[in-house]
Amino acid sequence: IEFPGSSSPHLSEDPAAAAETTKTELLEYFKTMYTMRRMELTCDDQYKKKAIRGFCHLYDGQEAVGTGIQAALSPEDSWITSYRCHCIALARGGTVEGILAELMGRSHGQTGGVGGSMHFYNKEHNFFGGQGIVGAQVPVGTGLAFANKYKTPLGEPMPVAIGCYGDGAANQGQIWESMNMAALWKLPMIFCIENNQYGMGTSITRHSCNNDYYTMGNVIPGLKMDGMNVLSVREGMKHVRDYVSQGNGPMVVEMSTYRYHGHSMTDPDKTYRDRAEKNTVRQENDPIKNVRNLLLEHTDATEDELKAIEKDLRAEVEAACERALAGSTPSSTEDLVRNIYLDAEGKDVPQSYIRLPDYEKSIRA
């Protein structure tokens, strides 16, 4: 399958604008992305019903980015991202039930019901979050890249680290400093900007003097790719991963994508873009429709087959939501004071006191 013009290089070779794939592979991407979409729409519904509270940043529209990156990385590679992390948690070994239960504050959630929307984590699958502070994941990701290099024998290919962040975070000082260190030390680090066209409610043309984010590394090679095409993302990321894993230093990647929801569930999403803009993207460049069209045009998949898959996945997500709702919240203060500090031997040290904004509500074990 060819997709000419889907990438733009900076101080780098341009990867081939074509990919070999199979029906089985495309169906897997389709199922993953459709599950992500249904899960995020379920989050929207449960938030409005107040089963989910607090911060909640949804990923619908950007599914090809997370799915394509996962298809290109190795399990040993480290991945850290922003607070828009539900779907990345799913791609990196999570389950729909575990993610929804976490969002609902249930004890069987992915991080025990105490992390919530912005703090998913799965060390077994080398997923390091979920970060609540804008851009803060990038220096941590650079540290993961340093660890990967440090632990790899000289001359051998290294596991890479990828730090994903939005266009709104791209001009932060901590990111520039991380890029500088990664370049000086030739760390296997991928700086990945998920450019969904808006930093909160401000368009990229108004919040950044440079809208070619893949060039922001200056002397660091960069690559822009079509973040609405899962095969473009996969092939581009294979190229990037191969480069950085060989000891050549970091790369800066820009994924051109789009989010359908507002910045978060508390964003009314009415003042800075109109419905016509979103509808145009849905109709002309939706990432799930793009995979669907590939299946219909290049394989023997049928409309009835894909509709049946969608029906089954909707039912699976609905059932996962019911199980999540049926779970219980952490049962005592003991559940809340663990997993905060470790001693020198790596053992958990429960805290006897946790100060809350309202002093009277502070936790005393």
Salt bridges, closest charged atoms under 4 A:
GLU25 OE1 - ARG234 NH1 2.78
GLU40 OE1 - HIS86 ND1 2.95
ASP44 OD1 - LYS48 NZ 3.03
ASP44 OD2 - HIS261 NE2 2.66
ASP45 OD2 - LYS49 NZ 3.16
ASP60 OD2 - HIS261 ND1 2.82
GLU63 OE2 - ARG37 NE 2.51
ASP77 OD2 - ARG241 NE 2.60
GLU97 OE2 - HIS108 NE2 3.11
GLU97 OE1 - ARG323 NE 2.72
ASP167 OD2 - HIS207 NE2 2.85
GLU235 OE2 - ARG234 NE 2.79
GLU235 OE2 - LYS238 NZ 3.61
ASP269 OD1 - ARG273 NE 2.81
ASP269 OD2 - LYS278 NZ 2.77
ASP286 OD1 - ARG37 NH2 3.06
ASP300 OD1 - LYS23 NZ 2.85
GLU303 OE1 - ARG292 NH2 2.69
GLU305 OE2 - LYS23 NZ 3.45
GLU310 OE2 - ARG292 NH1 2.39
ASP335 OD1 - ARG338 NH2 3.31
GLU345 OE1 - LYS347 NZ 3.66
